[in-house]
Amino acid sequence: FWTIAVASLPGGRVTERTAALPAVLSGVAPVAAVVAIGSRLWGWRAGALAGLILATTPFHFQLGHNVLPDAMLVAWLTWAFWAFLAAGERAWPPRLAGVFYGCVAGALLTKGPVALVALLAVGAATVLTDGWRGIGRMRPMWGAATLGASALPWIVPYYARAREGFSEGVGKDQYLRWVLDNPTASGACDAAARLTHAVSALPAFLPWTLLLVGAAVWWRR
């Protein structure tokens, strides 16, 4: 919503075009990131095909036309993944480390702490491939400083104006309750119910989901 305000400054008011512009650009940005990731890992042809698949996926196309922060969140995180791959190949030079943590910070500013799942994912991948020493090469102190600075513009005013509502409204209701939603009879979290969210991605990627069948056969051979 901050980017909508910036896009609306030249005209002096919010219009349908300026309101949709950040979402449309955020829908294009992940396609470019997927092309870059595929090209880095498997060559230009694979990257181009992967980008075309994403661009022609109905759900992604629809999301890029809705005035929601989700498309921008995906854009930041996809480019963060590209920066992670590029930095890992070159022992985490400062420039690429800055790009990675800058993208995660952008995702954090877009939709809050949910963006930090990127750190969990790349941390797990790093430990599995390079061991715990790999975490040290990721410049974690630099990342902590970058993410901490990006959180200040919204977390400080929010906490100052609604100190009591912050822990209840943001911490408990918006995040903790979402994680612990759908409890079982014993009160524990139902992990199976959460896995259905992952399965829902399969019909969302139709018709390209059908390629998974061929991919499974090719992999087995």
C-alpha angles and dihedrals in degrees: 000000000000089000090051089055091050092047089051096051097088092055095038095232143056115262133177089261097050091044092053098039098084092048093049092049089046089054092054096044096066090051090057090046092051090050089051093047094047092047092051094049105034109005139272096292093056091045093051093048091048090051092050091050092053094044092053096044106115097219093050091047091051094047091054090060098050121091093237132119093235096088091051091048090054091048094053094045095047092053089045088058090051090051090049091055093045094047093048091056091055103039093261104293114202094252096055092040087055091051092050097049091039090057092048088049090052090052090048091053090047101054110355132241094348085082090067089076084085090067091051092051098047091041091055091046091049094050092048093051106030104016126234091311088070090065089061091054090056091073094238095181091055089049093049091052092048095048092043091053092048091053095053098076092063109020096054097051091041093052093043094052099037107022095157095040093050098072093038101039101035107022102034107025103033101038116010094044091047091054093046095041122125095034120192124239090272090055095251123129114269103233092185090061090054092051090061088072089062092047090052088068090071098069089038089064096050131165089025092053087077089069088069089072092058091042091055092051092047092048092051091052 
